[in-house]
């Protein structure tokens, strides 16, 4: 794995990492093939989180916004939304546009498409 954090919402998925700035978020590139990568999330992110394949954040704990919304969105859409939060130095480890695999069950992120 290239990084790990807290397993916040279960599931495994691969996709393209898309960086989103928390202060001036641009969600136009977020869809079912992308992984939303952010320092943290708040209410502005919910629509994009619903479209994303997975969510990973640099900050947060098991009860942070991204974690709680990840689990709730998964229930609402009837499909897992893997989420890993609290990944130290996330933006030094994941490049915008990189293909990554998120394991929200174990709290691990891998470079490339990995079969788990």
N, C-alpha and C positions, 0 to 999 in steps of 0.2 A: 504494500500500500504506500501511497505517497503522503497521506496524512490521516489523522483520526481525531474524533471528537466524541461527543455524547450521542448515542443512538436515540433519536427523538421521535421518529415515526418509521415503522418497519417497511421493508421491501428492498428490492435490488433493481436498479435500472442503469442503463448506459445512455449517454447523450453528450451534447456539446455544451461546454461551460460558457455561460454568458454572465459577465460581471454587471452588476447593477449597483449604482451609487445610491446610498440611503438618503442623501440630501437632495439630489436632483435625479430621481429615478426615471429611466427610460425603459419601458417594458415592451416596446414594439417588436423586439426579437425573441420574446419568450413564447414558446409553444410546446407541444407535446413531445418534441424531440430535444428540448434544451433543459439544462440544469441551471436553475437560478442560483447565482453565487453573489452573496451580499455580506456586508459587515454584520448587519442584523436586519430584521424586518419589523414593520409596523402596519397599521391599517391600510396604508397606501399600496401595500404589496399583495393584498388578498386576491385581487383579480388575476394578477400574474401568477401567483402560486397555484391558482385553480387550473391554469393552462400548462404549467411546467411539468416536466417528467419527474423532477426531484428538486430539493432545496438544500443548500449548504450555507452555513454562516460562520463567521469568525468568532462572534460573541454569542452568549446565551447559554441557558441551562435547560433542564428538562421541562421547566414551566414557562420558558420564554415564548414570545409571540409566535416565532417560526415553528416551534415544537408543538404548541397547542393547536395552531391553525393547520399544521401538517396532518395531525391526527384527525381533526374535524373535517377537513376537506376530503381526506381519504374516505371517511364514512359517507359523506354527502354524495361523492361521485361514484362510490362503489368500486373504487380502484385505489391501490396503494399510492401514497405520495411519500417516497423515501425522504427522510430528513435527517441530516447530521448537523449539530450545532456545537459551538464552542471549539472550533478548530483553530489552534494557535497559528499565527502567521499565514493564514489561508491564502492571502493574495500574493505571497512569495512562492507558494507551492503550486497553485493552480493558475495557469495562463488562460486569458480570455480566448475562447475558440478551441481550446483543447478538448479532445474526446476523453471523457472520464466515466468511471463506473462508481455509483454511490450505493453503499450497503447500509441502509438505514436501520437494519436489524442489529448489526454489529458496531455501527459507528465508524465505518472505514470508507475511505475514498481511494480509488485506484486509477492510475493513468492508463488510458486506452479502454477498449471494450473487453471486459473480463467476465468469463463464465463462472458464476458462483453457485 
